[in-house]
Amino acid sequence: MVGLSQIIIQGTGLVDEKLLLNGPGIKKAFMDLVYPHVDLIYFDIKIMDSHSHKKYCGIPNKTIIENFIKLHGKYLASRVELMPRTPLIPKITDTKENLGAIVAFYKKKKVKKNQLLDYHLLWQEKNKKIGIIPVSVKEANLEAWMSDKRLTLCEKFFIDQGILMVS
């Protein structure tokens, strides 16, 4: 027994390179060894447009979206909760176009809830320390914390479309 109660699936779709979600889709090892022992899976949906996703995250999002669809289908038929999350990055993931695409995707797939992760500066310092600073992020000039007003507007956008906000 794996003994896990939560798994955090980062936006890359990877949980553990040896075990789980790398490659063309959800690995059998994940579904056989881990999934039966979890209660909750966090799954980040950052950017819906594959070209933009590659620009900002380094990879296209096709596999990520496919993995989400598979896990959401399992969630609808089982006890394992799937918690979609959207990290909000000013001018990158918090745009009306991106949030609108996420909401449209959720509605099409009957996703009823989402958690917004408000932008903070700490991730940039971590990336600098390990030598990872994508040019596209440098260009965005992200030097301010997300305002409460902007976060509230993003939450309202989802709520107005019938998506429950979870904190």
C-alpha positions in Angstrom: 0.0 0.0 0.0 1.4 3.4 -1.0 -0.3 5.2 1.9 -0.8 8.5 0.2 -3.8 10.8 0.9 -2.9 13.5 -1.5 -0.9 13.8 -4.7 0.0 17.2 -6.2 0.2 17.1 -10.0 2.1 20.0 -11.2 1.3 21.7 -14.5 3.8 19.6 -16.3 1.7 16.5 -15.6 4.6 14.9 -13.7 4.2 13.6 -10.2 7.3 11.4 -10.0 9.3 10.7 -13.1 9.8 7.0 -12.2 6.2 6.3 -11.3 3.6 8.3 -12.9 2.5 10.8 -15.5 5.4 11.3 -17.9 5.2 10.2 -21.5 2.1 10.1 -23.7 -0.4 10.0 -20.8 -1.4 8.7 -17.5 0.8 5.6 -16.8 -0.7 2.3 -15.8 1.6 2.4 -12.7 -0.1 5.5 -11.5 -3.6 4.1 -12.0 -2.7 0.8 -10.4 -0.3 1.7 -7.6 -1.3 5.2 -6.6 -4.8 6.2 -7.6 -6.5 3.6 -5.5 -4.9 5.0 -2.4 -5.5 8.7 -2.8 -8.5 10.9 -1.7 -7.6 14.1 -3.5 -5.6 15.1 -6.6 -4.6 18.7 -7.2 -4.2 19.4 -10.9 -2.9 22.8 -12.2 -4.4 24.1 -15.5 -2.3 27.2 -16.3 -2.7 28.1 -19.9 -5.2 26.6 -22.4 -3.5 27.7 -25.6 -0.8 25.2 -26.5 1.5 27.7 -28.2 1.4 30.1 -25.2 1.8 27.1 -22.8 4.9 26.1 -24.6 6.2 29.7 -24.6 5.8 30.2 -20.9 6.0 26.6 -19.5 8.5 25.1 -21.9 6.2 22.3 -23.2 2.9 22.1 -25.1 -0.1 21.2 -23.0 -1.6 18.4 -25.0 -0.6 15.6 -22.6 -1.6 17.8 -19.6 -5.1 18.3 -21.0 -5.5 14.7 -21.9 -4.4 13.6 -18.4 -6.9 16.0 -16.9 -9.7 14.7 -19.0 -8.9 11.1 -18.0 -8.6 11.9 -14.3 -11.8 14.0 -14.4 -13.6 11.1 -16.0 -12.4 8.8 -13.2 -13.4 11.4 -10.6 -16.9 11.5 -11.9 -17.1 7.7 -11.5 -15.2 7.3 -8.2 -14.5 8.6 -4.7 -11.2 10.4 -5.6 -11.7 14.1 -5.7 -10.0 16.1 -8.5 -9.2 19.7 -7.6 -8.4 21.8 -10.6 -6.3 24.9 -9.8 -5.3 27.9 -11.8 -2.1 29.8 -10.9 -2.7 33.4 -11.7 0.3 35.2 -13.2 -0.3 38.8 -14.3 -0.5 39.2 -18.1 0.2 35.5 -18.7 -2.5 33.3 -17.0 -4.9 36.0 -15.7 -5.9 37.4 -19.1 -9.6 37.4 -20.1 -8.8 35.2 -23.1 -7.0 32.5 -21.0 -9.5 32.5 -18.2 -12.3 32.4 -20.7 -10.7 29.4 -22.4 -10.3 27.6 -19.1 -13.9 28.3 -18.1 -15.1 27.1 -21.5 -13.1 23.9 -21.1 -14.4 23.3 -17.6 -18.0 23.8 -18.8 -17.6 21.5 -21.7 -16.1 18.8 -19.4 -18.7 19.5 -16.6 -16.0 20.7 -14.1 -17.9 22.5 -11.3 -15.1 24.0 -9.2 -11.7 25.5 -9.3 -9.1 27.0 -7.0 -7.2 30.2 -8.0 -3.6 30.5 -6.8 -2.8 34.2 -6.5 0.5 35.4 -7.9 3.4 36.0 -5.6 7.0 36.9 -6.2 8.6 34.0 -4.3 8.7 31.6 -7.2 11.0 33.9 -9.2 13.6 33.9 -6.4 13.5 30.1 -6.3 14.0 29.9 -10.1 16.9 32.4 -10.0 18.6 30.3 -7.3 18.4 27.2 -9.5 19.2 29.1 -12.7 15.8 28.9 -14.4 14.5 32.1 -15.7 12.5 31.8 -19.0 13.0 34.7 -21.3 9.2 35.0 -21.7 8.9 35.6 -17.9 11.7 38.1 -17.9 9.8 40.0 -20.7 6.6 40.1 -18.7 8.4 42.2 -16.0 6.5 40.5 -13.0 7.7 42.6 -10.1 4.5 43.2 -8.1 2.3 41.0 -5.9 -1.2 40.4 -7.3 -3.7 42.9 -5.8 -6.7 41.7 -3.9 -8.8 43.6 -6.3 -7.4 41.7 -9.3 -7.8 38.3 -7.5 -11.4 39.2 -6.7 -12.1 40.1 -10.4 -10.6 36.7 -11.5 -12.8 34.9 -8.9 -15.9 36.7 -10.0 -15.1 35.8 -13.6 -15.3 32.1 -12.7 -18.3 32.5 -10.4 -20.3 34.4 -13.0 -19.8 31.4 -15.4 -21.1 29.0 -12.7 -17.7 27.6 -11.5 -17.5 27.4 -7.8 -14.4 28.9 -6.2 -12.6 26.8 -3.6 -10.1 28.3 -1.3 
